[in-house]
Amino acid sequence: AQRVTQPEKLLSVFKGAPVELKCNYSYSGSPELFWYVQYSRQRLQLLLRHISRESIKGFTADLNKGETSFHLKKPFAQEEDSAMYYCALSGPIEELTGGGNKLTFGTGTQLKVEL
Amino acid sequence: DTGVSQNPRHKITKRGQNVTFRCDPISEHNRLYWYRQTLGQGPEFLTYFQNEAQLEKSRLLSDRFSAERPKGSFSTLEIQRTEQGDSAMYLCASSLREGLADLNQETQYFGPGTRLLVL
């Protein structure tokens, strides 16, 4: 079974401080992990995926298979980073017929960047 | 706007009524997913279409729920005899599978959701 855990419901940091949003997963196969972000009054949108190994808006995330973690980090928080962040795991849908991957989401972490 | 669209954005209904939601995926996306999100939770998978075929349904999807995707374009999600527990945000996402691309490398693009309140 797929499971994603985000232990913090709320993370409050000051502008300019480092940010780390925690994500741990449980999955028996080879995982594909994502971070999605939802800004106030906007739709859920992809922030980054581990396979791309890129930095988006200053955020990075490294997949650590030993610790089954995919924490999201940013060295210096900005006010515009305030949003809800969801970690998600993509895995094949059971009884596979023709492909398809369901996303299993964590419960989300609300990041609040204070001035 | 070429993104995923959903209608209506909000729906208030009385318990026992039927409701139907529509999702228009990104043009040419052959995969379409429905998710449900309740307060304080992340989205949970409900069902999945590849073109017009519904290939998977979550155990969350009771017999009162039915989804269709005629002609492999837009999709509808109908809830019959709504219950207060059906109150949630219903999200639609679409993606494109390209040939033999790695199954795990698809990106799902989400719509704005339909917020349902059952009184």
Interface residues (C-beta under 8 A of the other chain):
Chain A: V4 K9 S30 E32 Y36 R43 L44 Q45 L46 R49 I51 Y86 A88 S90 G91 P92 I93 E94 E95 T97 G98 G99 G100 N101 K102 L103 T104 F105 G106 T107 G108
Chain B: G3 V4 R31 Y33 Y35 G40 Q41 G42 P43 E44 F45 Y48 Q50 A53 L55 E56 S58 L91 A93 R97 L103 N104 Q105 E106 T107 Q108 Y109 F110 G111 P112 G113
